[in-house]
């Protein structure tokens, strides 16, 4: 049983690594309106909706640290936002919705929109960026839609990696 959990965590680490490599290299050639999707944010939301336990918060912290390491100008913002994103999804897990890819896509869109708005807000105050309407329409909105579309690809893979690999206990049929 322990070996299966170690294998599952190793596959999750490999999946995060592959998403990071894709996000930092290949996706720059697939820009739409000058934006690329945030694959790790989509991964955090999907994993948190699938698992719904405190492990998802740790997963969010790890993905946030990776985002900070590979592209964040201000270290720690991505980590905090991914952690709070995972916490929000864990709190909403199972109570309000049927857990499927379309619901995950909707959650990724809304959370990505809020995430990018907060990142832009911090960048205004820290680095002095301006042009909120341009950023809102051309960067934040298109980026959120693009990130939400990636949830349709990421969700099934994470569902497969996150599910328990142990055989399910057989139910006893009391009618026989």
C-alpha positions in Angstrom: 0.0 0.0 0.0 2.8 2.4 0.8 4.6 1.8 -2.5 1.4 2.7 -4.4 1.2 6.1 -2.6 4.9 6.8 -3.2 4.4 6.0 -6.9 1.3 8.2 -7.1 3.2 11.2 -5.5 6.2 10.6 -7.8 3.8 10.7 -10.8 2.3 13.9 -9.5 5.8 15.5 -9.2 6.6 14.4 -12.8 3.3 15.8 -13.9 4.0 19.2 -12.3 7.5 19.1 -13.8 6.1 18.4 -17.3 3.5 21.2 -16.9 6.2 23.6 -15.8 8.4 22.7 -18.8 5.4 23.1 -21.2 4.4 26.4 -19.7 7.8 27.9 -19.7 8.9 26.7 -23.2 6.4 25.3 -25.7 3.4 27.5 -24.8 5.2 30.7 -25.8 4.8 29.6 -29.4 1.1 29.0 -28.9 0.2 32.5 -27.6 -3.3 33.8 -28.2 -3.6 37.5 -28.1 -0.2 37.6 -26.4 -1.2 35.5 -23.5 -0.4 31.9 -22.4 -2.4 29.8 -20.0 -1.4 29.3 -16.5 -1.2 25.5 -16.4 -0.1 25.2 -12.8 -3.0 27.3 -11.6 -5.4 25.1 -13.5 -3.7 22.1 -12.0 -4.1 23.5 -8.5 -7.8 24.1 -9.0 -8.5 20.7 -10.6 -6.5 18.8 -8.0 -8.1 20.6 -5.1 -11.6 20.0 -6.5 -10.8 16.3 -7.0 -9.1 15.6 -3.7 -10.8 18.0 -1.3 -8.4 17.4 1.6 -5.5 19.2 3.2 -3.1 17.5 0.7 -4.5 19.8 -1.9 -3.3 22.8 0.1 0.2 21.4 0.2 -0.1 20.8 -3.6 -1.1 24.4 -4.1 1.9 25.6 -2.1 4.3 23.5 -4.1 2.8 24.7 -7.4 2.9 28.3 -6.2 6.6 27.9 -5.3 7.3 26.6 -8.8 5.4 29.5 -10.3 7.4 31.9 -8.1 10.7 30.3 -9.0 10.1 30.2 -12.8 8.5 33.6 -13.4 7.4 35.6 -10.5 9.0 39.0 -10.1 7.7 39.3 -6.6 8.5 36.1 -4.7 5.7 34.7 -2.6 2.7 36.1 -4.2 2.1 33.1 -6.4 2.6 30.8 -3.5 0.1 32.6 -1.3 -2.5 32.9 -4.1 -2.2 29.2 -5.0 -2.4 28.2 -1.4 -5.6 30.3 -0.9 -7.0 29.0 -4.2 -6.5 25.4 -3.0 -8.1 26.2 0.4 -11.1 27.8 -1.3 -11.5 24.8 -3.6 -11.2 22.3 -0.7 -13.8 24.2 1.3 -16.2 24.1 -1.8 -15.4 20.5 -2.5 -18.3 18.2 -2.7 -20.9 20.5 -1.2 -22.1 22.6 -4.1 -21.4 20.8 -7.3 -21.0 17.6 -9.2 -17.3 17.0 -9.6 -16.6 16.9 -13.4 -14.4 18.6 -16.0 -16.9 21.3 -17.0 -17.4 22.4 -13.4 -13.6 22.4 -13.0 -13.4 24.6 -16.2 -15.8 27.1 -14.7 -14.0 27.2 -11.4 -10.7 27.6 -13.2 -12.1 30.5 -15.2 -13.4 32.4 -12.1 -10.4 31.7 -10.0 -8.0 32.6 -12.8 -9.8 35.8 -13.3 -9.5 36.7 -9.6 -5.9 35.4 -9.5 -4.8 37.6 -12.5 -6.6 40.6 -11.1 -4.8 40.2 -7.8 -1.5 39.8 -9.6 -2.1 42.9 -11.6 -3.2 44.8 -8.4 0.1 43.8 -6.7 2.1 44.8 -9.8 0.4 48.3 -9.8 1.5 48.9 -6.3 4.9 47.3 -6.4 6.2 48.0 -9.9 3.9 50.9 -11.0 2.2 49.3 -14.0 -0.7 51.2 -15.6 -3.3 50.6 -18.3 -5.9 48.7 -16.4 -8.4 48.5 -19.2 -5.9 47.1 -21.7 -4.7 44.6 -19.1 -8.3 43.6 -18.1 -9.6 43.0 -21.6 -6.5 41.8 -23.5 -4.5 40.0 -20.8 -6.6 39.0 -17.9 -9.9 38.1 -19.6 -8.2 36.2 -22.5 -5.7 34.6 -20.2 -8.6 33.4 -17.9 -10.5 31.9 -20.8 -7.3 30.2 -22.2 -6.5 28.8 -18.7 -10.0 27.5 -18.3 -9.8 25.6 -21.6 -6.7 23.8 -20.3 -8.7 22.4 -17.5 -10.5 20.1 -19.9 -7.1 18.5 -20.6 -5.6 18.6 -17.1 -8.7 17.4 -15.2 -8.9 13.8 -16.5 -5.1 13.3 -16.0 -5.3 14.5 -12.4 -8.4 12.5 -11.8 -6.5 9.4 -12.8 -3.4 10.3 -10.8 -5.4 11.3 -7.7 -7.7 8.4 -7.4 -6.9 5.6 -5.0 -5.2 2.7 -6.7 -6.3 0.2 -4.2 -9.0 -2.3 -5.1 -12.4 -1.1 -4.0 -14.0 -3.2 -1.3 -16.8 -5.4 -2.5 -20.2 -4.5 -1.3 -22.3 -7.2 0.2 -25.6 -7.7 -1.3 -28.1 -8.2 1.5 -30.9 -9.1 -0.8 -29.4 -12.5 -1.7 
